[in-house]
Every structure is written in structure tokens, then in C-alpha cells.
Amino acid sequence: MNKKLAAALSGGAVLVLALSGCSDDDGDEKVNAWAKTFCDQAQPQFEKHSAAHQTIISTAADGQPADIKQADSEAFQDIAEADQALADAIQEAGVPPVDNGEQLQQDAITELEAASKAYQDLKKQVDALDASNQQAFANGLQDVAEGLAEIENMDQDALEKLRSGELGTAMSKQPGCQSTATSSPAGGAGNAESAKSPNASTPSAAASSSASSSASASVSARASASESASGADS
């Protein structure tokens, strides 16, 4: 009797383990499917985001105010659109099939939409600059640089919520979520190069953060150059 009971219990344990294995595989498939859905939609937005930062950091510090104004305005608009599109992609991908997935999704969407609005506001600030007055333009551009420094990590912080645990691992395997690294020259202006890292563990994390810092430094450098030009003209 005891032998029969032990055999039954043993068989039950094996069955539980087998079912657990199936459940884990099924969970992995769902997580990978979510990551693919999101990353396929996100890839062009990461590229747009990176290209916009590239525009900011490669615009000459000693350029004409009108050219600087146009370049920064278009770049901020592109970043705002990319952040909103990323929020939409997370919404369309559905709730991530992980613990606390609904909260992760909502937090990321809310923060990306806030980042999008912040860049839209920054664009409006640039559009309002007086490119015909060198000193006023320099002062206004410095305000823009300070504003950019305050918001430049908002979108990356939002995506960071998705980059942990099994969800982050699944995303890192998707080509659309592998990072595009952007390097910038000293001083934050001039030519810059881009390189892709196929083994990136997070979608454009370090790359975008680096590019963002260079972007605010570049805008500040242009403000200083404009102020110097104003002093030389007076």
C-alpha cells in the first residue's frame, strides 16, 4: 500500500514538473511575441530619435541663427513624434505578459507621452526665438539648452521600465530593439558617427542617453557662440 502511494505521489510530482516546464515555455513564447510586436514598431522610432539628436549635435555652433533655429526646431519635433509613436507602440503591443505588466505598460506610456509634450514645448520655445537679434537669440538659446538638459532623459527613463527581467532579455534579442550608438566630437558640435551594436542588451539605452547629453551641450555651445558673435558685432 505504501509502495503504491509513493509511486502515485512520485508520478504526480513528475506530472507537475512537466506541466511547469510547459508553462514556462509558453510564458517565454508570449514574452518573446510581445517583444517582437513592440520592437518591430519601435525600430523606426529609435532611428528617428537618433537621427534627430544627430542633427542637433552636428549643427555648427557658429552657424547662422536662422539655420540653427530651423535645425533645432525640426529635431525637437522629430523627437516628440518618435516618443509619441513609441507610446502608441507599447499601447498596441498590449499588456506585457510579465509580473506587474499592466503597471509597466501604463507607466511607460504616461512617461513617453509626457516626454513628447516636453519636446513639443521646447520646439515652440525655439520657434519663438528672434533670429534677427544675435544677443536675444543667444540668451533664448541658452534657455533652450537648460530646458533640454532637464528633459533629455525622460524618454529613456520611461523605456527603462521595460528593460528589466525577462521582458528586457526578450527585447534585447529583437533587432528592432538593439541599439544605435551615436558618438559626438568634443565641444558638442561638428561631424559625428553612428555605429550599431548587435549585442546591445537594451533598446538604444546608452546610445540615446549619450546623444541626449551631447545635444544639450551642443545647444549650449551654440548659445555661447551666438553670444560671442553678438559681442564682436557690437
KOLPA-232339 format. One line per 10 residues: number of its first residue (from 1); their letters; for each residue x, y, z of C-alpha. Coordinates in Angstrom, 1 decimal, decimal comma. Layout:
<sites>
NUM = A = X/Y/Z; ...;
</sites>
This chain:
<sites>
1 = MNKKLAAALS = 0,0/0,0/0,0; 2,8/2,4/0,9; 4,7/1,5/-2,2; 1,6/2,2/-4,3; 1,1/5,6/-2,6; 4,7/6,5/-3,0; 4,5/5,6/-6,7; 1,4/7,7/-7,2; 2,9/10,7/-5,4; 6,1/10,3/-7,4;
11 = GGAVLVLALS = 4,1/10,2/-10,7; 2,2/13,2/-9,6; 5,4/15,2/-8,9; 6,7/14,3/-12,4; 3,4/15,5/-13,9; 3,6/18,8/-12,0; 7,2/19,3/-13,2; 6,2/18,5/-16,8; 3,3/20,9/-16,6; 5,5/23,6/-15,1;
21 = GCSDDDGDEK = 8,0/23,2/-17,9; 5,3/23,6/-20,5; 4,0/26,7/-18,7; 7,5/28,3/-18,7; 7,9/27,6/-22,4; 4,5/29,1/-23,1; 5,3/32,1/-21,0; 8,6/32,6/-22,8; 6,9/32,5/-26,1; 4,4/35,1/-25,0;
31 = VNAWAKTFCD = 7,1/37,4/-23,8; 9,1/37,0/-27,0; 6,0/37,6/-29,0; 5,3/40,8/-27,1; 8,9/42,0/-27,5; 8,8/41,3/-31,3; 5,5/43,2/-31,7; 6,8/46,2/-29,8; 10,4/46,2/-31,3; 9,2/45,9/-34,9;
41 = QAQPQFEKHS = 7,2/49,0/-34,4; 9,8/50,8/-32,3; 12,7/50,4/-34,6; 11,9/53,3/-37,0; 11,2/55,5/-34,0; 14,6/54,7/-32,4; 16,2/55,6/-35,7; 14,2/58,8/-36,0; 15,1/59,7/-32,4; 18,8/59,0/-33,0;
51 = AAHQTIISTA = 18,8/61,0/-36,3; 17,2/64,0/-34,6; 19,9/64,0/-31,9; 22,5/63,7/-34,6; 21,1/66,8/-36,3; 21,4/68,7/-33,1; 25,0/67,7/-32,3; 26,2/68,1/-35,8; 24,8/71,6/-36,4; 27,7/74,1/-36,4;
61 = ADGQPADIKQ = 28,0/76,1/-33,3; 29,0/79,2/-35,3; 26,2/78,8/-37,8; 23,6/81,4/-38,8; 20,9/81,9/-36,1; 18,1/81,1/-38,7; 19,8/77,8/-39,6; 20,3/76,8/-36,0; 16,7/77,7/-35,2; 15,4/75,6/-38,0;
71 = ADSEAFQDIA = 17,6/72,6/-37,3; 16,8/72,5/-33,6; 13,1/73,1/-34,2; 12,8/70,2/-36,7; 14,9/67,9/-34,4; 12,7/68,6/-31,4; 9,6/67,9/-33,5; 11,0/64,6/-34,7; 11,9/63,5/-31,1; 8,4/64,5/-29,9;
81 = EADQALADAI = 6,8/62,4/-32,7; 9,1/59,5/-32,0; 8,3/59,5/-28,3; 4,6/59,6/-29,0; 4,9/56,8/-31,6; 6,8/54,7/-29,0; 4,0/55,2/-26,5; 1,5/54,1/-29,2; 3,6/51,0/-30,0; 3,5/50,0/-26,3;
91 = QEAGVPPVDN = -0,2/50,5/-26,2; -0,8/48,5/-29,4; 1,5/45,6/-28,2; -0,8/45,1/-25,3; -0,1/44,4/-21,6; 3,4/42,7/-21,3; 2,9/39,1/-20,2; 5,1/39,5/-17,1; 4,5/40,3/-13,4; 3,0/43,8/-13,0;
101 = GEQLQQDAIT = 2,8/44,0/-16,7; -0,2/46,4/-16,8; 1,5/48,9/-14,5; 4,7/48,7/-16,5; 2,8/49,4/-19,7; 0,8/52,3/-18,3; 3,9/53,9/-16,6; 5,9/53,7/-19,8; 3,1/55,2/-21,9; 2,4/58,0/-19,5;
111 = ELEAASKAYQ = 6,1/59,0/-19,3; 6,7/58,8/-23,0; 3,7/61,0/-23,7; 5,0/63,4/-21,1; 8,4/63,4/-22,9; 6,7/64,0/-26,2; 4,9/67,0/-24,8; 8,0/68,4/-23,3; 9,9/68,3/-26,6; 6,9/69,9/-28,3;
121 = DLKKQVDALD = 7,1/72,7/-25,8; 10,8/73,0/-26,4; 10,1/73,3/-30,2; 7,7/76,1/-29,5; 10,3/77,8/-27,4; 12,8/77,6/-30,3; 10,3/78,8/-32,8; 9,7/81,9/-30,8; 13,4/82,9/-30,8; 14,3/86,1/-32,6;
131 = ASNQQAFANG = 17,0/85,0/-35,1; 17,5/88,7/-36,3; 18,8/89,8/-32,9; 22,0/88,0/-32,1; 22,1/88,7/-28,3; 18,4/88,0/-27,8; 18,9/84,8/-29,8; 21,9/83,7/-27,7; 20,0/84,3/-24,5; 17,0/82,4/-25,7;
141 = LQDVAEGLAE = 19,0/79,6/-27,0; 20,7/79,2/-23,6; 17,3/78,9/-22,0; 16,5/76,2/-24,6; 19,7/74,3/-23,6; 18,8/74,4/-20,0; 15,3/73,1/-20,8; 16,8/70,3/-22,8; 19,1/69,3/-20,0; 16,1/68,9/-17,7;
151 = IENMDQDALE = 14,1/66,6/-20,1; 16,7/64,8/-22,1; 16,4/61,6/-20,1; 12,6/61,4/-19,8; 12,0/59,1/-22,7; 14,9/56,8/-21,7; 13,7/56,6/-18,1; 10,3/55,6/-19,4; 11,7/52,8/-21,5; 13,9/51,7/-18,7;
161 = KLRSGELGTA = 10,8/50,3/-17,0; 10,5/47,7/-19,8; 14,2/46,8/-19,8; 14,4/44,7/-16,7; 14,0/41,0/-16,1; 12,7/38,6/-18,8; 11,0/41,3/-20,8; 14,3/43,2/-21,2; 16,0/39,9/-22,1; 13,4/39,3/-24,8;
171 = MSKQPGCQST = 13,6/42,8/-26,2; 17,4/42,6/-26,4; 17,1/39,7/-28,8; 15,0/41,6/-31,2; 16,8/43,5/-34,0; 14,4/46,4/-33,7; 15,4/47,0/-30,1; 19,2/46,7/-30,5; 20,9/50,0/-30,0; 22,3/52,5/-32,4;
181 = ATSSPAGGAG = 25,3/54,2/-30,8; 26,0/57,8/-31,5; 29,3/59,4/-30,8; 29,9/63,1/-30,7; 33,0/65,3/-31,1; 34,5/67,4/-28,3; 32,6/70,6/-27,8; 29,3/69,1/-28,9; 29,4/70,2/-32,5; 30,8/69,1/-35,8;
191 = NAESAKSPNA = 30,6/65,7/-37,6; 29,5/62,6/-35,7; 29,4/59,0/-36,5; 26,9/56,2/-35,8; 27,6/52,6/-35,1; 25,3/49,7/-34,4; 25,8/47,4/-31,5; 24,3/44,0/-32,4; 24,7/42,7/-28,9; 23,1/45,6/-27,1;
201 = STPSAAASSS = 21,1/44,5/-24,1; 18,6/47,4/-24,2; 17,0/49,3/-26,9; 19,1/52,3/-27,7; 19,7/53,0/-24,0; 23,3/54,1/-23,6; 23,3/55,4/-27,2; 20,3/57,7/-26,7; 21,5/58,9/-23,3; 24,9/59,8/-24,7;
211 = ASSSASASVS = 23,3/61,5/-27,7; 20,9/63,4/-25,4; 23,8/64,8/-23,3; 25,7/65,8/-26,4; 22,6/67,5/-27,7; 22,1/69,8/-24,7; 25,8/70,5/-24,7; 25,7/71,4/-28,4; 22,8/73,8/-27,9; 24,6/75,4/-25,1;
221 = ARASASESAS = 27,7/75,7/-27,2; 25,7/77,4/-30,0; 24,3/79,8/-27,4; 27,8/80,7/-26,3; 29,0/81,1/-29,9; 26,0/83,4/-30,7; 26,7/85,5/-27,7; 30,3/85,8/-28,7; 29,3/86,8/-32,2; 26,9/89,4/-30,7;
231 = GADS = 29,8/90,9/-28,6; 32,0/91,1/-31,7; 29,4/92,9/-33,7; 28,6/95,5/-31,0;
</sites>
